[in-house]
Amino acid sequence: MLILGIESSCDETGVALVELNTAGSAQRPVLRGHALFSQIEMHQAYGGVVPELASRDHIRRVMPLLRDTLAQAGCTQADIDVVAFTRGPGLAGALLVGAGFACALGLALDRPVLGVHHLEGHLLSPFLSADPPEFPFVALLVSGGHTQLMEVTAVGEYTLLGETIDDAAGEAFDKTAKMLGLGYPGGPALARLAESGNPKAYKLPRPLLRGEELDFSFAGLKTAVWTQLGRLPEGDVQARADLAASTQAAIVEVLVAKSLIALKQTGLKRLVVAGGVGANRQLRADLNQQCARRGIRVHYPELDFCTDNGAMIAMAAAMRLQTGRAEARREYDFNVRPRWPLDDL
């Protein structure tokens, strides 16, 4: 079974093909091809994503990306068995582009379609790697406006352990970067600046870090950074690098500490980290060090699959179909859910 995945929830257009061997239910789905276009350059002029521009660009990109993906896989449109798309959460207009394209393609080919949860795609993206995890595990989801800890016992069986009550980790990175004048996207830019800074230069808060609580809060950290920035000598390049490093250290410390608490509370010995912030080098280094001391395995997506992509959507669809958690249908109303809690699945 060949499953096409289409991702269009924000500022990346992703298309991928995953092959599912229906004869062997224990076999992992295999990625046959994928293509991605990022709109970063277009949105940089505005300092962030402009939803209307994002939607229009998805329309331009999705068909050429489909052609590229089919060429990689050596397939034609007629070989596609299921068309999967991101149903939510995300930008409503952007989601409608992917959903509309998927349903139109499904109708034209007389193939069933399947709407996929964007965060489930991230959650299952490490299964695309050469070293996939095994169930059960604790998942740290750090994607855009989402920071969550989940207990994952199987595909579709997710228990929310903790989540952000205000700003997410990705927002803390991006907003701090904007304060420092680093532009868009802010997270990677702040991480680069932090490499030349001293992470202990400024004492910044670690919100909700006392006790065994698993919820997150980064709004207070953002305020503290703004206050400290106002005290920096004008034009002091090193001080700005130090502030970037101190901010990154605070965010990473909170993410690592709460992940360890979640592992302790659940008694699990496996951690999955997924989402764009999961590509942060300092986060990976600290998690690897702390988990190694405790005999805990840590799994990450390949760097190419940390950000939004079609491969994670196709993989999530394949794993849901494989385990009987979903059924693709010839229903082409392409309804989307811009707000869609993962624990609603």
N, C-alpha and C positions, 0 to 999 in steps of 0.2 A: 504494500500500500504506500503510495507516494503522497505526502502531505505538504501542501504549500502553506507557508506562514507569511503573513503580512503585518508589519508593525508601523503604525503612524500616530502614536499617541501624543507626540510632542514635536521635537525638532529633528528627528531622524526618520528617514524612510528606509525600512528594512524589508527584504524579501529573501526567503530561504526555502529549500526543499529538504525534507527529512523522510527517509524510507523506514517504514515499519514492517517488520517481518511478522505477518499475522499467523504464520505456521508455528512460530516459537515464541510463546508469550514471555519467556524469560530473557529473550534477547533484547539488548538495548537498541532503541532507534538510532539510525545512522544519518549523519548530516551529509547530503549529497552536493549541496551548493548553496551559496548565499551571497548577497550583494547589499551594500549599505551606502546611503548618501546622507551626510550630515549638513545641516543648515547653519552651522556655526558662523561661517563667514558672513552670511546674509544678516544674521541677527546682531552681530558685533556692533554695527553702527547704532543700534538702539539700546545697547547695554543689557539685553535680555530678549526672551522670546516674544515675538509679536504674533499672536494667535492667527490672525487673518492671513498674514504672509506665510506662516507655517502651513496652513491648510492649502493655500494655492500652490506652494512648492511641492507638497505631497502629490498633487494631481499631475504635475509635470514629470515627477521622477519615477512613479511606481511602475509604469509600463516598461520603460527602458531597463529598470532593475530586474523585472520579471524576465525579460529576454536574456539578460546577462546570466541570471541564475539558471535558467533552462539550458543555456549553452554550456555552462560549467558541468551540469549534471548529464549532459548528452540526452536530454529529454525534449519533448514537445508538450504543448498545453494539453493535448489529448491524453498524455500519460498521467496527469494529475488525478488523484482519486478523491481528495478532500481539500477544501480551501478553508484555512483557518485565518482568523484576523483578531486583532486586539479590539475587544469590545469596551474596555475601560480598565481602570480609571485613566483620565487624561484630558486633553483639551477637546471640547465637544466637536468643534469643526474639524479638527485633525482626525479624530476618531471616525467621523462620518465619511471622510475620504476613503480610509482603508476599508471600512465596513461596506460602503457603497461599491467599491471596486471588487471586493471579494464576492459580494452577492451577485453582482452583474456577471462576473466570470463564472461563478457557480451555475447561474441560470443558463448562460450561453453554452457551457459544457455539459449541462445536466448532471452536475456534481453537488453533493451535500456540502454545507458550510458549517463552521463551528466557531463561535465567539469565545475568545480566551481572555482570562484575567491577566492584565499586564504584570502585576506583582507576582503572580504564580509563574509567569514566564521567567522573571528574574530568579525566583526561588529555585526553579528547576534548571536554570542555566548551567550550574556546575556539572550536570549530567552530560553536557557537550564536551567536557574535558577528557583528557587521557586518563585521569585519575578520578573517576566519578565517586560520589559518596554512596553510602548505603543507609537505608532507613533503619531506625529512627535517628533524628538529629535535631539539634537546636539551630535555627536559622537567624542570622542577623541580616535584616533587609535594610539597606541604606541606599535608597534610590530617590533622588530629587527631593520632593516634599514629604517623603516617607522615611521614618526610622522606627523599625519594629523588631521585636524578638518573638519568634514563633517556635512552638514545639511541633515538629513534623514527624508523624508516625507512618505516613504513607501518602501517596498521591491523593490530594483532596482532603486529607485529614490534618487540619492545621488548628492549633490552639494558640490564641494570642496571649503572650506572657507579659508584654509591656510595649508601649509606644510613646511617641512624643506627645506632649501636651501643648506644645506651641511650635517653635521653629524646629525643623528637622536638622540632622547633621549636615546634609548637603546644603541646606539654606544657610546654615551658620558659616560654612566655607564660602559660599557665593556672596553673602552680604558683607562679610569681612573683607573679601577681595575687592568688592565695590567701594567700601570705605577707603581702602588703600589705593584706589584708582587703578586697579589691575585689569579692569575690563571684563569681558565675557568670553568664554565661560570662566567663572571665578575660581572654582575649586582647584583645577590643575595649575592655574597661575599662582595661587597662594602657596600650593605645595612646592612649586619651583622656587619661589622666593624664600620659603622657609628653609630650604637646603643650605642657605648661607647665613642663617640666623641662629641665635642662641635660644633654645626652647625654655630655658629657665630665667630669661631676662626679666619677664614680667609675671607677676603672680595674678593669674586670672582664675575665676571661679570654676569649679567642677559641679554643676548643678545636679541635685538629687543623687549625689554619690554616697551619702551616708546611709547606713542600714542596708536592707536587702531589697529595696524597692527596684522594680524593673522598668518603670516609666522614665522617659527622657525629657529634658527641658534645656534648650539652648538659647532662649531669648535673653536670659540674664547675662550670658557670656557675650552675646552681641553688644549689649549695652555697655558692659565693662570694657570691651575693645574700643568702642566709640569714645568712651571717657578717657582711656589711656592714649588714644590717638591724638586727642586734643592737647595732650601734654608733651608730645614729641617735639623736639627742636625742628624747625622748618628746614627741609632739605636734607635731613639726616637719613641717608640711605640705609646705614647699618641698623639704626633704631627701627626702621620699618621692617627690615628683614627679621629682626628679633621679635617684633610683635607678631609677624606672620608665623614664626616658628612656635611662639608661645601659644598662639591660638590653636594651631594644629595639634600641639601637645595636649591641650585641654580637651579638645574634641576626641582625640584618639584614646586618651586615658579613660574617659567616660564610656566609650564604646567597648573598650577591652574589659573594663571592670564589670560592666553589666552583663556582658556575654559570659564571663566566668561565673557570675552569680546565677545566671540562668542555667548553666551547665550543672552547677552544684545543686540547685533546687530540683532539677529534673532527674539528676543522676546519670545523664547521658554523657558519652565520651566522644561525641562527634559534633563538630561545628561547621556550618556552611555560611559563608559570607557572600552576599550577592547585592548587585546594584552598583551604580557609578562610583560611589565612595569606596567600594570594595577594591578599586584599583589603586587606592592611596598606598604608597610604599611604606610609610611609617606605620600605618594601621596594620598592614600585613606583617611587617617585621615584629612589631610588639605582640600581636596575636600569636604568631608562630613561636616566639620565645616563651610567652606565658603558658601557652597550651602544651608545648613540649615538656615543660617542667611537670605538668600534671597528667601526662600520658594521654592527651586529647588530640585527635586527628582534626586538622582544619582543611577545608576544601574551598577553593575559589573558582569562579569561572575563568576561562582564558581571558586575557586582557581585551581581546577583540569583542568579547561578549559581556563585558561589564556594563557598557552603556546600552541603550535601547537597540534592539536588533531583531530581525525576522527569525533568526535561528532559534531563539528562545521561545518564540511564539509557536513555531512549528514543533519544537520538542515538547512543549507543554501539551499541545493538542495530541501529539502522538502518544504521550504517556497516559493522558486521560482516556484515550480510545483503547489503549492496550490494557488498561486496568478496569475497563468498564465504567469509569467515572463520568463519561460523557458519551453522547451519541450525536454524530453529525447528521443534520437534517436538511432537506430541500425546502427550507423556509427562508425567504429572501427579503424580509422586512428591514434588515440592517439597523435594528435598534441598538443604541450604544448607552453606556453607563459612565458618564464622566466622573461620578463619585460612586465607588464600589468597594466597600470594605472586603478584604481578603477572607475574613472569617464568615462572610455571607455565602461563600461557595458551598 
